[in-house]
């Protein structure tokens, strides 16, 4: 459906959606089984609002895998109920999830 939505146009004068040069024959398949994006918030903090916007935009680029690198040996910004002191490993109190 995303490929189809990229073909649809809207005529603001008539208020009608249309597909130029229709009919179309679409064969769309990924070259690989996944199309992914890696976000490294352990080293480059992003706000939750930014991450939510990013996740909402993934289908528009036909991305079906999100690899979220949340922690590493230098930073652990994620709250954990089983090990609450790990949260103290964030770079700053403002850079925690």
C-alpha positions in Angstrom: 0.0 0.0 0.0 2.9 2.4 0.6 4.0 2.2 -3.0 0.5 2.9 -4.1 0.2 5.9 -1.8 3.3 7.3 -3.4 1.6 7.3 -6.8 -1.7 8.9 -5.7 -2.0 12.7 -6.4 -4.6 15.2 -5.2 -6.0 17.9 -7.4 -6.7 20.9 -5.1 -8.9 22.6 -7.7 -11.4 19.7 -8.1 -10.8 18.1 -4.7 -10.2 14.7 -6.4 -7.6 12.0 -5.8 -6.2 10.4 -9.0 -3.3 8.2 -10.2 -1.6 9.7 -13.2 -0.9 7.4 -16.2 -3.1 4.7 -14.8 -3.4 1.7 -15.1 -0.3 0.6 -13.4 1.2 -2.8 -12.8 3.2 -2.8 -9.6 5.7 -5.5 -8.6 7.3 -4.3 -5.4 9.5 -6.5 -3.3 12.5 -5.7 -1.1 15.9 -6.8 -2.3 16.6 -8.2 1.2 14.2 -9.6 3.8 14.5 -6.5 5.9 15.0 -2.8 5.5 16.4 -1.4 8.7 17.5 1.6 10.6 19.8 1.7 13.6 19.3 4.4 16.3 22.2 4.8 18.8 20.7 6.6 21.8 23.4 5.2 24.1 25.9 7.7 22.6 23.5 10.2 21.0 20.5 11.0 23.2 17.2 11.6 21.4 14.0 12.7 23.2 11.1 10.3 23.4 9.1 12.6 21.2 11.8 12.5 18.5 11.9 8.7 18.7 8.1 8.4 18.4 8.2 10.6 15.3 11.0 8.5 13.9 9.1 5.2 14.5 5.9 6.7 13.0 7.8 7.7 9.9 9.5 4.3 9.2 6.7 2.9 7.0 7.0 5.9 4.6 10.5 4.7 3.8 9.4 1.0 3.8 11.6 0.3 6.8 10.5 -2.9 8.6 13.3 -3.3 11.2 14.3 -0.9 13.9 17.6 -1.6 15.8 17.6 0.6 18.9 21.1 0.6 20.6 20.0 1.8 24.0 23.1 1.0 26.1 26.8 0.3 26.0 29.7 0.2 28.4 29.8 4.0 28.8 26.1 4.7 29.2 22.9 3.0 30.4 20.1 5.5 30.2 17.3 3.0 30.4 15.3 2.5 33.6 15.2 -1.1 34.8 12.9 -2.4 37.6 15.1 -5.4 38.2 18.4 -3.4 38.4 17.4 0.2 39.3 21.0 1.4 39.9 21.9 0.8 36.2 20.0 4.0 35.5 22.7 6.0 37.3 25.0 5.1 34.3 23.3 7.7 32.1 25.5 10.7 31.0 23.1 13.0 32.9 19.7 12.9 34.7 18.1 14.6 31.7 19.3 11.9 29.3 17.3 9.0 30.7 14.4 6.9 29.4 
